[in-house]
Amino acid sequence: MNKQAFTHWIRKLVLVLASLSVYNISLANSPLGQWHSVDDKTGEPRSMVVITEHQGVLKGRLEKLLRKDADPNVKCEKCSDDRKNQPVVGMEIIRGVKKVASKNVWEDGEILDPENGKTYGLRLTPIENGAKLEVRGSIGPFGRTQTWVRVP
């Protein structure tokens, strides 16, 4: 390899590494990506949720049930909207979440608990440099916060 080809190759490598670095920084400050929801009682992973963005609005799909006793074919019998009797795996459980201006918080959407069919107001806050995600579901002033873990 001549010196010019080598220099060109090094420049491309630096560009790729810089792009990956910017990508990782943006993920650290965002709820986008794959997450393990965690059981409040056992601390074990319950499911894998993938959060994506389209035109500034986030949505999250339950991709996999992780509990040992989970039925992968379970349907949301208690849901009361378009998700009623639909398979839980593949279901959109997060809808309509938007970034709060000048804060590292996303809210104004909703999250569905497929076990009870209820939807809750939602706030997402990345913590620990994006390694974890605080997921707060609430009805009025009452709510509960779970901490999800980013899937590497």
N, CA, C and O atoms as a GROMACS GRO file, in nm:
protein
  608
    1MET      N    1   0.086  -0.117   0.000
    1MET     CA    2   0.000   0.000   0.000
    1MET      C    3   0.091   0.123   0.000
    1MET      O    4   0.182   0.135   0.081
    2ASN      N    5   0.062   0.215  -0.095
    2ASN     CA    6   0.144   0.336  -0.099
    2ASN      C    7   0.100   0.436   0.008
    2ASN      O    8  -0.004   0.418   0.072
    3LYS      N    9   0.179   0.542   0.025
    3LYS     CA   10   0.154   0.639   0.132
    3LYS      C   11   0.019   0.709   0.113
    3LYS      O   12  -0.051   0.733   0.211
    4GLN      N   13  -0.017   0.742  -0.011
    4GLN     CA   14  -0.144   0.812  -0.037
    4GLN      C   15  -0.265   0.723  -0.003
    4GLN      O   16  -0.361   0.769   0.057
    5ALA      N   17  -0.259   0.596  -0.041
    5ALA     CA   18  -0.368   0.502  -0.010
    5ALA      C   19  -0.378   0.481   0.141
    5ALA      O   20  -0.488   0.473   0.195
    6PHE      N   21  -0.262   0.471   0.208
    6PHE     CA   22  -0.262   0.453   0.352
    6PHE      C   23  -0.324   0.574   0.422
    6PHE      O   24  -0.405   0.557   0.514
    7THR      N   25  -0.288   0.694   0.380
    7THR     CA   26  -0.343   0.817   0.439
    7THR      C   27  -0.494   0.823   0.417
    7THR      O   28  -0.568   0.860   0.507
    8HIS      N   29  -0.538   0.786   0.299
    8HIS     CA   30  -0.682   0.784   0.268
    8HIS      C   31  -0.754   0.685   0.360
    8HIS      O   32  -0.861   0.716   0.412
    9TRP      N   33  -0.697   0.567   0.379
    9TRP     CA   34  -0.756   0.464   0.465
    9TRP      C   35  -0.765   0.513   0.610
    9TRP      O   36  -0.867   0.492   0.676
   10ILE      N   37  -0.659   0.578   0.661
   10ILE     CA   38  -0.657   0.631   0.797
   10ILE      C   39  -0.765   0.738   0.813
   10ILE      O   40  -0.834   0.740   0.915
   11ARG      N   41  -0.780   0.826   0.716
   11ARG     CA   42  -0.884   0.930   0.724
   11ARG      C   43  -1.024   0.867   0.733
   11ARG      O   44  -1.107   0.913   0.811
   12LYS      N   45  -1.049   0.765   0.654
   12LYS     CA   46  -1.179   0.697   0.659
   12LYS      C   47  -1.201   0.633   0.796
   12LYS      O   48  -1.311   0.640   0.851
   13LEU      N   49  -1.098   0.571   0.850
   13LEU     CA   50  -1.108   0.508   0.981
   13LEU      C   51  -1.140   0.611   1.089
   13LEU      O   52  -1.226   0.588   1.174
   14VAL      N   53  -1.072   0.724   1.086
   14VAL     CA   54  -1.096   0.830   1.183
   14VAL      C   55  -1.240   0.882   1.170
   14VAL      O   56  -1.305   0.908   1.271
   15LEU      N   57  -1.288   0.896   1.048
   15LEU     CA   58  -1.426   0.942   1.025
   15LEU      C   59  -1.527   0.842   1.081
   15LEU      O   60  -1.625   0.883   1.144
   16VAL      N   61  -1.505   0.714   1.060
   16VAL     CA   62  -1.595   0.611   1.111
   16VAL      C   63  -1.594   0.612   1.264
   16VAL      O   64  -1.700   0.605   1.327
   17LEU      N   65  -1.476   0.619   1.324
   17LEU     CA   66  -1.467   0.621   1.471
   17LEU      C   67  -1.533   0.746   1.529
   17LEU      O   68  -1.598   0.738   1.633
   18ALA      N   69  -1.517   0.858   1.464
   18ALA     CA   70  -1.582   0.982   1.511
   18ALA      C   71  -1.733   0.970   1.502
   18ALA      O   72  -1.805   1.014   1.591
   19SER      N   73  -1.781   0.911   1.394
   19SER     CA   74  -1.926   0.892   1.377
   19SER      C   75  -1.981   0.801   1.486
   19SER      O   76  -2.087   0.829   1.542
   20LEU      N   77  -1.911   0.692   1.515
   20LEU     CA   78  -1.955   0.602   1.622
   20LEU      C   79  -1.956   0.673   1.756
   20LEU      O   80  -2.046   0.651   1.837
   21SER      N   81  -1.858   0.755   1.781
   21SER     CA   82  -1.851   0.829   1.906
   21SER      C   83  -1.971   0.923   1.920
   21SER      O   84  -2.032   0.929   2.026
   22VAL      N   85  -2.004   0.996   1.815
   22VAL     CA   86  -2.120   1.086   1.818
   22VAL      C   87  -2.248   1.006   1.837
   22VAL      O   88  -2.336   1.049   1.911
   23TYR      N   89  -2.259   0.890   1.772
   23TYR     CA   90  -2.376   0.804   1.788
   23TYR      C   91  -2.391   0.760   1.933
   23TYR      O   92  -2.501   0.764   1.988
   24ASN      N   93  -2.282   0.717   1.995
   24ASN     CA   94  -2.287   0.673   2.135
   24ASN      C   95  -2.323   0.787   2.230
   24ASN      O   96  -2.397   0.766   2.326
   25ILE      N   97  -2.271   0.907   2.204
   25ILE     CA   98  -2.303   1.022   2.287
   25ILE      C   99  -2.451   1.054   2.276
   25ILE      O  100  -2.516   1.082   2.377
   26SER      N  101  -2.506   1.049   2.154
   26SER     CA  102  -2.647   1.081   2.137
   26SER      C  103  -2.735   0.976   2.204
   26SER      O  104  -2.840   1.011   2.259
   27LEU      N  105  -2.696   0.850   2.202
   27LEU     CA  106  -2.773   0.746   2.271
   27LEU      C  107  -2.768   0.765   2.422
   27LEU      O  108  -2.865   0.737   2.492
   28ALA      N  109  -2.655   0.813   2.472
   28ALA     CA  110  -2.641   0.832   2.616
   28ALA      C  111  -2.738   0.937   2.668
   28ALA      O  112  -2.775   0.936   2.785
   29ASN      N  113  -2.778   1.027   2.583
   29ASN     CA  114  -2.869   1.134   2.623
   29ASN      C  115  -3.009   1.113   2.569
   29ASN      O  116  -3.085   1.208   2.554
   30SER      N  117  -3.043   0.989   2.541
   30SER     CA  118  -3.170   0.960   2.476
   30SER      C  119  -3.227   0.827   2.523
   30SER      O  120  -3.151   0.736   2.560
   31PRO      N  121  -3.360   0.814   2.522
   31PRO     CA  122  -3.420   0.684   2.555
   31PRO      C  123  -3.423   0.588   2.436
   31PRO      O  124  -3.472   0.476   2.449
   32LEU      N  125  -3.371   0.628   2.320
   32LEU     CA  126  -3.372   0.540   2.204
   32LEU      C  127  -3.286   0.418   2.228
   32LEU      O  128  -3.180   0.427   2.290
   33GLY      N  129  -3.332   0.304   2.179
   33GLY     CA  130  -3.253   0.183   2.189
   33GLY      C  131  -3.330   0.067   2.250
   33GLY      O  132  -3.453   0.071   2.261
   34GLN      N  133  -3.256  -0.035   2.288
   34GLN     CA  134  -3.314  -0.156   2.346
   34GLN      C  135  -3.296  -0.153   2.497
   34GLN      O  136  -3.190  -0.118   2.548
   35TRP      N  137  -3.405  -0.190   2.568
   35TRP     CA  138  -3.406  -0.184   2.714
   35TRP      C  139  -3.462  -0.311   2.773
   35TRP      O  140  -3.552  -0.373   2.716
   36HIS      N  141  -3.409  -0.350   2.887
   36HIS     CA  142  -3.470  -0.456   2.967
   36HIS      C  143  -3.553  -0.390   3.075
   36HIS      O  144  -3.501  -0.315   3.157
   37SER      N  145  -3.684  -0.419   3.076
   37SER     CA  146  -3.765  -0.379   3.190
   37SER      C  147  -3.732  -0.477   3.302
   37SER      O  148  -3.699  -0.593   3.276
   38VAL      N  149  -3.742  -0.430   3.425
   38VAL     CA  150  -3.696  -0.510   3.538
   38VAL      C  151  -3.811  -0.529   3.636
   38VAL      O  152  -3.883  -0.435   3.667
   39ASP      N  153  -3.827  -0.651   3.684
   39ASP     CA  154  -3.929  -0.683   3.784
   39ASP      C  155  -3.898  -0.612   3.915
   39ASP      O  156  -3.787  -0.624   3.968
   40ASP      N  157  -3.995  -0.537   3.967
   40ASP     CA  158  -3.974  -0.461   4.091
   40ASP      C  159  -3.940  -0.550   4.210
   40ASP      O  160  -3.862  -0.509   4.296
   41LYS      N  161  -3.996  -0.669   4.215
   41LYS     CA  162  -3.977  -0.757   4.332
   41LYS      C  163  -3.850  -0.840   4.324
   41LYS      O  164  -3.777  -0.852   4.422
   42THR      N  165  -3.822  -0.897   4.206
   42THR     CA  166  -3.709  -0.990   4.195
   42THR      C  167  -3.582  -0.926   4.140
   42THR      O  168  -3.472  -0.978   4.159
   43GLY      N  169  -3.596  -0.812   4.071
   43GLY     CA  170  -3.481  -0.749   4.008
   43GLY      C  171  -3.439  -0.816   3.879
   43GLY      O  172  -3.340  -0.778   3.818
   44GLU      N  173  -3.515  -0.917   3.836
   44GLU     CA  174  -3.485  -0.992   3.714
   44GLU      C  175  -3.546  -0.921   3.592
   44GLU      O  176  -3.649  -0.854   3.604
   45PRO      N  177  -3.482  -0.935   3.475
   45PRO     CA  178  -3.540  -0.877   3.353
   45PRO      C  179  -3.675  -0.942   3.321
   45PRO      O  180  -3.688  -1.064   3.327
   46ARG      N  181  -3.773  -0.859   3.286
   46ARG     CA  182  -3.908  -0.909   3.251
   46ARG      C  183  -3.928  -0.914   3.100
   46ARG      O  184  -3.986  -1.009   3.046
   47SER      N  185  -3.881  -0.810   3.032
   47SER     CA  186  -3.904  -0.802   2.888
   47SER      C  187  -3.798  -0.715   2.823
   47SER      O  188  -3.724  -0.643   2.891
   48MET      N  189  -3.791  -0.722   2.691
   48MET     CA  190  -3.706  -0.632   2.615
   48MET      C  191  -3.798  -0.539   2.536
   48MET      O  192  -3.887  -0.584   2.463
   49VAL      N  193  -3.776  -0.409   2.553
   49VAL     CA  194  -3.854  -0.308   2.484
   49VAL      C  195  -3.760  -0.229   2.395
   49VAL      O  196  -3.651  -0.191   2.437
   50VAL      N  197  -3.801  -0.204   2.270
   50VAL     CA  198  -3.722  -0.124   2.177
   50VAL      C  199  -3.792   0.009   2.157
   50VAL      O  200  -3.908   0.013   2.115
   51ILE      N  201  -3.722   0.117   2.187
   51ILE     CA  202  -3.776   0.251   2.171
   51ILE      C  203  -3.716   0.315   2.047
   51ILE      O  204  -3.594   0.320   2.031
   52THR      N  205  -3.804   0.364   1.960
   52THR     CA  206  -3.762   0.428   1.835
   52THR      C  207  -3.826   0.567   1.828
   52THR      O  208  -3.911   0.603   1.909
   53GLU      N  209  -3.782   0.645   1.728
   53GLU     CA  210  -3.831   0.781   1.711
   53GLU      C  211  -3.871   0.803   1.566
   53GLU      O  212  -3.803   0.758   1.473
   54HIS      N  213  -3.983   0.871   1.547
   54HIS     CA  214  -4.026   0.911   1.414
   54HIS      C  215  -4.080   1.053   1.422
   54HIS      O  216  -4.179   1.079   1.491
   55GLN      N  217  -4.015   1.145   1.354
   55GLN     CA  218  -4.054   1.285   1.350
   55GLN      C  219  -4.067   1.346   1.490
   55GLN      O  220  -4.161   1.419   1.519
   56GLY      N  221  -3.971   1.314   1.575
   56GLY     CA  222  -3.966   1.372   1.708
   56GLY      C  223  -4.054   1.306   1.812
   56GLY      O  224  -4.059   1.351   1.926
   57VAL      N  225  -4.125   1.201   1.775
   57VAL     CA  226  -4.215   1.132   1.867
   57VAL      C  227  -4.163   0.990   1.890
   57VAL      O  228  -4.130   0.918   1.795
   58LEU      N  229  -4.155   0.952   2.017
   58LEU     CA  230  -4.105   0.818   2.051
   58LEU      C  231  -4.218   0.717   2.063
   58LEU      O  232  -4.330   0.750   2.102
   59LYS      N  233  -4.184   0.594   2.028
   59LYS     CA  234  -4.274   0.482   2.052
   59LYS      C  235  -4.188   0.364   2.096
   59LYS      O  236  -4.070   0.355   2.063
   60GLY      N  237  -4.251   0.274   2.169
   60GLY     CA  238  -4.177   0.158   2.218
   60GLY      C  239  -4.256   0.031   2.197
   60GLY      O  240  -4.376   0.024   2.223
   61ARG      N  241  -4.187  -0.069   2.149
   61ARG     CA  242  -4.249  -0.197   2.118
   61ARG      C  243  -4.190  -0.305   2.208
   61ARG      O  244  -4.069  -0.314   2.225
   62LEU      N  245  -4.276  -0.388   2.266
   62LEU     CA  246  -4.232  -0.500   2.348
   62LEU      C  247  -4.186  -0.610   2.252
   62LEU      O  248  -4.267  -0.671   2.182
   63GLU      N  249  -4.056  -0.634   2.249
   63GLU     CA  250  -3.999  -0.727   2.151
   63GLU      C  251  -3.988  -0.871   2.201
   63GLU      O  252  -3.994  -0.965   2.123
   64LYS      N  253  -3.971  -0.886   2.334
   64LYS     CA  254  -3.948  -1.021   2.385
   64LYS      C  255  -3.983  -1.026   2.533
   64LYS      O  256  -3.953  -0.933   2.609
   65LEU      N  257  -4.047  -1.135   2.574
   65LEU     CA  258  -4.071  -1.161   2.716
   65LEU      C  259  -3.952  -1.241   2.768
   65LEU      O  260  -3.911  -1.338   2.703
   66LEU      N  261  -3.898  -1.204   2.882
   66LEU     CA  262  -3.775  -1.265   2.932
   66LEU      C  263  -3.794  -1.351   3.056
   66LEU      O  264  -3.703  -1.426   3.093
   67ARG      N  265  -3.909  -1.342   3.121
   67ARG     CA  266  -3.932  -1.426   3.239
   67ARG      C  267  -3.935  -1.572   3.198
   67ARG      O  268  -3.983  -1.606   3.089
   68LYS      N  269  -3.886  -1.658   3.284
   68LYS     CA  270  -3.879  -1.801   3.253
   68LYS      C  271  -4.016  -1.862   3.228
   68LYS      O  272  -4.031  -1.948   3.142
   69ASP      N  273  -4.118  -1.817   3.303
   69ASP     CA  274  -4.251  -1.876   3.292
   69ASP      C  275  -4.343  -1.801   3.193
   69ASP      O  276  -4.462  -1.831   3.185
   70ALA      N  277  -4.288  -1.705   3.120
   70ALA     CA  278  -4.371  -1.623   3.030
   70ALA      C  279  -4.419  -1.701   2.909
   70ALA      O  280  -4.344  -1.778   2.849
   71ASP      N  281  -4.544  -1.679   2.873
   71ASP     CA  282  -4.603  -1.739   2.753
   71ASP      C  283  -4.579  -1.643   2.637
   71ASP      O  284  -4.637  -1.534   2.634
   72PRO      N  285  -4.495  -1.680   2.539
   72PRO     CA  286  -4.464  -1.590   2.428
   72PRO      C  287  -4.584  -1.561   2.337
   72PRO      O  288  -4.579  -1.471   2.254
   73ASN      N  289  -4.692  -1.637   2.354
   73ASN     CA  290  -4.811  -1.619   2.270
   73ASN      C  291  -4.925  -1.548   2.343
   73ASN      O  292  -5.037  -1.542   2.292
   74VAL      N  293  -4.897  -1.494   2.463
   74VAL     CA  294  -5.001  -1.430   2.542
   74VAL      C  295  -5.059  -1.309   2.466
   74VAL      O  296  -4.988  -1.239   2.393
   75LYS      N  297  -5.188  -1.286   2.486
   75LYS     CA  298  -5.256  -1.173   2.423
   75LYS      C  299  -5.303  -1.076   2.531
   75LYS      O  300  -5.319  -1.115   2.647
   76CYS      N  301  -5.323  -0.953   2.493
   76CYS     CA  302  -5.366  -0.850   2.587
   76CYS      C  303  -5.519  -0.852   2.597
   76CYS      O  304  -5.588  -0.773   2.533
   77GLU      N  305  -5.568  -0.944   2.677
   77GLU     CA  306  -5.713  -0.960   2.692
   77GLU      C  307  -5.776  -0.844   2.768
   77GLU      O  308  -5.894  -0.814   2.747
   78LYS      N  309  -5.700  -0.780   2.857
   78LYS     CA  310  -5.755  -0.672   2.938
   78LYS      C  311  -5.742  -0.534   2.873
   78LYS      O  312  -5.792  -0.436   2.927
   79CYS      N  313  -5.676  -0.527   2.758
   79CYS     CA  314  -5.664  -0.398   2.688
   79CYS      C  315  -5.802  -0.354   2.640
   79CYS      O  316  -5.887  -0.438   2.610
   80SER      N  317  -5.823  -0.224   2.633
   80SER     CA  318  -5.954  -0.175   2.593
   80SER      C  319  -5.949  -0.093   2.464
   80SER      O  320  -6.052  -0.041   2.420
   81ASP      N  321  -5.833  -0.081   2.401
   81ASP     CA  322  -5.822  -0.004   2.278
   81ASP      C  323  -5.790  -0.097   2.161
   81ASP      O  324  -5.827  -0.214   2.163
   82ASP      N  325  -5.722  -0.046   2.061
   82ASP     CA  326  -5.689  -0.125   1.942
   82ASP      C  327  -5.599  -0.244   1.971
   82ASP      O  328  -5.580  -0.329   1.884
   83ARG      N  329  -5.542  -0.251   2.091
   83ARG     CA  330  -5.452  -0.362   2.127
   83ARG      C  331  -5.525  -0.479   2.192
   83ARG      O  332  -5.463  -0.580   2.224
   84LYS      N  333  -5.656  -0.466   2.213
   84LYS     CA  334  -5.734  -0.571   2.278
   84LYS      C  335  -5.721  -0.702   2.200
   84LYS      O  336  -5.739  -0.706   2.078
   85ASN      N  337  -5.690  -0.808   2.273
   85ASN     CA  338  -5.674  -0.943   2.218
   85ASN      C  339  -5.562  -0.956   2.114
   85ASN      O  340  -5.560  -1.052   2.037
   86GLN      N  341  -5.470  -0.860   2.114
   86GLN     CA  342  -5.355  -0.866   2.024
   86GLN      C  343  -5.237  -0.929   2.099
   86GLN      O  344  -5.230  -0.920   2.222
   87PRO      N  345  -5.145  -0.994   2.027
   87PRO     CA  346  -5.027  -1.052   2.093
   87PRO      C  347  -4.946  -0.944   2.164
   87PRO      O  348  -4.925  -0.835   2.111
   88VAL      N  349  -4.902  -0.975   2.285
   88VAL     CA  350  -4.822  -0.880   2.362
   88VAL      C  351  -4.684  -0.863   2.299
   88VAL      O  352  -4.633  -0.752   2.291
   89VAL      N  353  -4.623  -0.974   2.255
   89VAL     CA  354  -4.494  -0.964   2.188
   89VAL      C  355  -4.516  -0.896   2.053
   89VAL      O  356  -4.597  -0.940   1.972
   90GLY      N  357  -4.443  -0.788   2.032
   90GLY     CA  358  -4.458  -0.707   1.912
   90GLY      C  359  -4.551  -0.587   1.931
   90GLY      O  360  -4.565  -0.504   1.842
   91MET      N  361  -4.614  -0.579   2.047
   91MET     CA  362  -4.711  -0.474   2.074
   91MET      C  363  -4.642  -0.340   2.106
   91MET      O  364  -4.540  -0.336   2.173
   92GLU      N  365  -4.701  -0.232   2.055
   92GLU     CA  366  -4.656  -0.098   2.088
   92GLU      C  367  -4.711  -0.063   2.227
   92GLU      O  368  -4.832  -0.045   2.244
   93ILE      N  369  -4.621  -0.054   2.325
   93ILE     CA  370  -4.665  -0.024   2.462
   93ILE      C  371  -4.634   0.120   2.502
   93ILE      O  372  -4.685   0.169   2.603
   94ILE      N  373  -4.550   0.188   2.424
   94ILE     CA  374  -4.520   0.330   2.448
   94ILE      C  375  -4.564   0.408   2.325
   94ILE      O  376  -4.531   0.372   2.212
   95ARG      N  377  -4.640   0.516   2.348
   95ARG     CA  378  -4.691   0.597   2.238
   95ARG      C  379  -4.682   0.745   2.271
   95ARG      O  380  -4.702   0.787   2.385
   96GLY      N  381  -4.650   0.825   2.168
   96GLY     CA  382  -4.667   0.970   2.175
   96GLY      C  383  -4.576   1.047   2.268
   96GLY      O  384  -4.615   1.154   2.314
   97VAL      N  385  -4.458   0.997   2.297
   97VAL     CA  386  -4.369   1.064   2.392
   97VAL      C  387  -4.281   1.165   2.317
   97VAL      O  388  -4.226   1.134   2.212
   98LYS      N  389  -4.269   1.287   2.373
   98LYS     CA  390  -4.191   1.394   2.310
   98LYS      C  391  -4.090   1.451   2.408
   98LYS      O  392  -4.111   1.451   2.529
   99LYS      N  393  -3.980   1.501   2.353
   99LYS     CA  394  -3.875   1.562   2.435
   99LYS      C  395  -3.923   1.694   2.492
   99LYS      O  396  -3.986   1.774   2.422
  100VAL      N  397  -3.892   1.716   2.619
  100VAL     CA  398  -3.921   1.843   2.684
  100VAL      C  399  -3.808   1.939   2.645
  100VAL      O  400  -3.690   1.906   2.661
  101ALA      N  401  -3.843   2.056   2.596
  101ALA     CA  402  -3.742   2.153   2.553
  101ALA      C  403  -3.645   2.183   2.666
  101ALA      O  404  -3.685   2.202   2.780
  102SER      N  405  -3.518   2.187   2.632
  102SER     CA  406  -3.407   2.222   2.720
  102SER      C  407  -3.388   2.129   2.840
  102SER      O  408  -3.315   2.163   2.933
  103LYS      N  409  -3.452   2.013   2.841
  103LYS     CA  410  -3.431   1.914   2.946
  103LYS      C  411  -3.401   1.779   2.884
  103LYS      O  412  -3.435   1.755   2.768
  104ASN      N  413  -3.338   1.692   2.959
  104ASN     CA  414  -3.311   1.556   2.913
  104ASN      C  415  -3.423   1.464   2.961
  104ASN      O  416  -3.398   1.362   3.026
  105VAL      N  417  -3.548   1.503   2.928
  105VAL     CA  418  -3.668   1.432   2.971
  105VAL      C  419  -3.763   1.424   2.853
  105VAL      O  420  -3.774   1.517   2.773
  106TRP      N  421  -3.833   1.310   2.843
  106TRP     CA  422  -3.935   1.290   2.739
  106TRP      C  423  -4.066   1.260   2.811
  106TRP      O  424  -4.069   1.178   2.903
  107GLU      N  425  -4.177   1.325   2.770
  107GLU     CA  426  -4.305   1.300   2.835
  107GLU      C  427  -4.421   1.331   2.742
  107GLU      O  428  -4.403   1.348   2.622
  108ASP      N  429  -4.540   1.338   2.799
  108ASP     CA  430  -4.665   1.368   2.728
  108ASP      C  431  -4.721   1.250   2.651
  108ASP      O  432  -4.820   1.264   2.580
  109GLY      N  433  -4.659   1.135   2.663
  109GLY     CA  434  -4.712   1.016   2.598
  109GLY      C  435  -4.776   0.924   2.699
  109GLY      O  436  -4.814   0.965   2.809
  110GLU      N  437  -4.786   0.797   2.660
  110GLU     CA  438  -4.846   0.699   2.749
  110GLU      C  439  -4.772   0.566   2.739
  110GLU      O  440  -4.706   0.536   2.640
  111ILE      N  441  -4.786   0.487   2.845
  111ILE     CA  442  -4.732   0.352   2.848
  111ILE      C  443  -4.844   0.258   2.889
  111ILE      O  444  -4.925   0.289   2.977
  112LEU      N  445  -4.847   0.142   2.824
  112LEU     CA  446  -4.946   0.039   2.852
  112LEU      C  447  -4.883  -0.070   2.938
  112LEU      O  448  -4.772  -0.116   2.910
  113ASP      N  449  -4.954  -0.111   3.041
  113ASP     CA  450  -4.915  -0.230   3.117
  113ASP      C  451  -5.000  -0.344   3.061
  113ASP      O  452  -5.119  -0.352   3.092
  114PRO      N  453  -4.942  -0.432   2.978
  114PRO     CA  454  -5.021  -0.536   2.914
  114PRO      C  455  -5.078  -0.639   3.012
  114PRO      O  456  -5.169  -0.714   2.976
  115GLU      N  457  -5.027  -0.643   3.134
  115GLU     CA  458  -5.080  -0.738   3.232
  115GLU      C  459  -5.216  -0.696   3.285
  115GLU      O  460  -5.301  -0.780   3.314
  116ASN      N  461  -5.238  -0.563   3.297
  116ASN     CA  462  -5.367  -0.518   3.348
  116ASN      C  463  -5.448  -0.439   3.245
  116ASN      O  464  -5.562  -0.401   3.271
  117GLY      N  465  -5.389  -0.413   3.128
  117GLY     CA  466  -5.459  -0.342   3.020
  117GLY      C  467  -5.473  -0.193   3.040
  117GLY      O  468  -5.541  -0.126   2.962
  118LYS      N  469  -5.409  -0.138   3.144
  118LYS     CA  470  -5.423   0.005   3.173
  118LYS      C  471  -5.311   0.085   3.109
  118LYS      O  472  -5.199   0.037   3.093
  119THR      N  473  -5.344   0.210   3.073
  119THR     CA  474  -5.243   0.302   3.022
  119THR      C  475  -5.220   0.411   3.126
  119THR      O  476  -5.309   0.449   3.201
  120TYR      N  477  -5.097   0.460   3.126
  120TYR     CA  478  -5.054   0.560   3.224
  120TYR      C  479  -4.981   0.672   3.151
  120TYR      O  480  -4.919   0.649   3.047
  121GLY      N  481  -4.988   0.794   3.206
  121GLY     CA  482  -4.904   0.902   3.157
  121GLY      C  483  -4.759   0.860   3.174
  121GLY      O  484  -4.727   0.783   3.264
  122LEU      N  485  -4.671   0.912   3.090
  122LEU     CA  486  -4.534   0.860   3.087
  122LEU      C  487  -4.431   0.971   3.087
  122LEU      O  488  -4.446   1.073   3.020
  123ARG      N  489  -4.325   0.949   3.164
  123ARG     CA  490  -4.206   1.034   3.159
  123ARG      C  491  -4.085   0.942   3.152
  123ARG      O  492  -4.072   0.848   3.231
  124LEU      N  493  -3.994   0.969   3.058
  124LEU     CA  494  -3.871   0.892   3.041
  124LEU      C  495  -3.752   0.983   3.069
  124LEU      O  496  -3.743   1.093   3.015
  125THR      N  497  -3.661   0.936   3.154
  125THR     CA  498  -3.543   1.014   3.189
  125THR      C  499  -3.420   0.924   3.186
  125THR      O  500  -3.405   0.837   3.272
  126PRO      N  501  -3.331   0.943   3.088
  126PRO     CA  502  -3.205   0.865   3.088
  126PRO      C  503  -3.120   0.906   3.208
  126PRO      O  504  -3.109   1.024   3.241
  127ILE      N  505  -3.061   0.806   3.274
  127ILE     CA  506  -2.973   0.831   3.390
  127ILE      C  507  -2.845   0.749   3.373
  127ILE      O  508  -2.834   0.664   3.285
  128GLU      N  509  -2.750   0.777   3.460
  128GLU     CA  510  -2.621   0.706   3.460
  128GLU      C  511  -2.559   0.703   3.321
  128GLU      O  512  -2.517   0.599   3.270
  129ASN      N  513  -2.554   0.822   3.260
  129ASN     CA  514  -2.495   0.840   3.127
  129ASN      C  515  -2.561   0.752   3.021
  129ASN      O  516  -2.495   0.706   2.928
  130GLY      N  517  -2.692   0.729   3.037
  130GLY     CA  518  -2.768   0.654   2.938
  130GLY      C  519  -2.767   0.504   2.957
  130GLY      O  520  -2.825   0.432   2.876
  131ALA      N  521  -2.702   0.455   3.062
  131ALA     CA  522  -2.699   0.310   3.087
  131ALA      C  523  -2.833   0.262   3.142
  131ALA      O  524  -2.867   0.144   3.129
  132LYS      N  525  -2.909   0.354   3.203
  132LYS     CA  526  -3.038   0.319   3.260
  132LYS      C  527  -3.141   0.424   3.221
  132LYS      O  528  -3.108   0.535   3.179
  133LEU      N  529  -3.267   0.386   3.235
  133LEU     CA  530  -3.377   0.474   3.197
  133LEU      C  531  -3.481   0.472   3.308
  133LEU      O  532  -3.535   0.367   3.341
  134GLU      N  533  -3.510   0.588   3.364
  134GLU     CA  534  -3.619   0.598   3.460
  134GLU      C  535  -3.750   0.608   3.381
  134GLU      O  536  -3.767   0.699   3.299
  135VAL      N  537  -3.839   0.516   3.406
  135VAL     CA  538  -3.968   0.507   3.337
  135VAL      C  539  -4.075   0.533   3.442
  135VAL      O  540  -4.099   0.449   3.529
  136ARG      N  541  -4.140   0.649   3.435
  136ARG     CA  542  -4.242   0.686   3.534
  136ARG      C  543  -4.378   0.684   3.469
  136ARG      O  544  -4.407   0.763   3.379
  137GLY      N  545  -4.462   0.593   3.515
  137GLY     CA  546  -4.601   0.586   3.472
  137GLY      C  547  -4.688   0.645   3.580
  137GLY      O  548  -4.668   0.617   3.698
  138SER      N  549  -4.786   0.727   3.540
  138SER     CA  550  -4.869   0.790   3.643
  138SER      C  551  -5.010   0.815   3.594
  138SER      O  552  -5.037   0.827   3.474
  139ILE      N  553  -5.100   0.823   3.692
  139ILE     CA  554  -5.237   0.868   3.671
  139ILE      C  555  -5.254   0.983   3.769
  139ILE      O  556  -5.258   0.963   3.891
  140GLY      N  557  -5.264   1.106   3.715
  140GLY     CA  558  -5.272   1.223   3.802
  140GLY      C  559  -5.147   1.232   3.887
  140GLY      O  560  -5.036   1.215   3.836
  141PRO      N  561  -5.162   1.259   4.017
  141PRO     CA  562  -5.044   1.273   4.103
  141PRO      C  563  -4.985   1.140   4.150
  141PRO      O  564  -4.880   1.138   4.214
  142PHE      N  565  -5.051   1.031   4.119
  142PHE     CA  566  -5.007   0.900   4.166
  142PHE      C  567  -4.930   0.828   4.056
  142PHE      O  568  -4.972   0.828   3.941
  143GLY      N  569  -4.819   0.766   4.092
  143GLY     CA  570  -4.742   0.696   3.992
  143GLY      C  571  -4.636   0.606   4.052
  143GLY      O  572  -4.623   0.593   4.173
  144ARG      N  573  -4.563   0.545   3.962
  144ARG     CA  574  -4.458   0.452   4.001
  144ARG      C  575  -4.343   0.468   3.902
  144ARG      O  576  -4.366   0.487   3.782
  145THR      N  577  -4.222   0.460   3.950
  145THR     CA  578  -4.104   0.471   3.865
  145THR      C  579  -4.030   0.337   3.863
  145THR      O  580  -4.002   0.279   3.968
  146GLN      N  581  -4.000   0.290   3.744
  146GLN     CA  582  -3.915   0.173   3.727
  146GLN      C  583  -3.784   0.216   3.664
  146GLN      O  584  -3.778   0.318   3.595
  147THR      N  585  -3.679   0.142   3.687
  147THR     CA  586  -3.552   0.168   3.622
  147THR      C  587  -3.524   0.054   3.526
  147THR      O  588  -3.509  -0.061   3.565
  148TRP      N  589  -3.517   0.090   3.398
  148TRP     CA  590  -3.485  -0.008   3.294
  148TRP      C  591  -3.336   0.000   3.266
  148TRP      O  592  -3.272   0.102   3.291
  149VAL      N  593  -3.281  -0.110   3.213
  149VAL     CA  594  -3.138  -0.120   3.186
  149VAL      C  595  -3.116  -0.133   3.035
  149VAL      O  596  -3.179  -0.215   2.969
  150ARG      N  597  -3.025  -0.049   2.983
  150ARG     CA  598  -2.996  -0.054   2.838
  150ARG      C  599  -2.933  -0.189   2.802
  150ARG      O  600  -2.846  -0.239   2.874
  151VAL      N  601  -2.978  -0.246   2.692
  151VAL     CA  602  -2.920  -0.370   2.640
  151VAL      C  603  -2.798  -0.332   2.558
  151VAL      O  604  -2.808  -0.254   2.464
  152PRO      N  605  -2.680  -0.386   2.595
  152PRO     CA  606  -2.556  -0.347   2.523
  152PRO      C  607  -2.558  -0.391   2.379
  152PRO      O  608  -2.462  -0.366   2.306
   0.00000   0.00000   0.00000
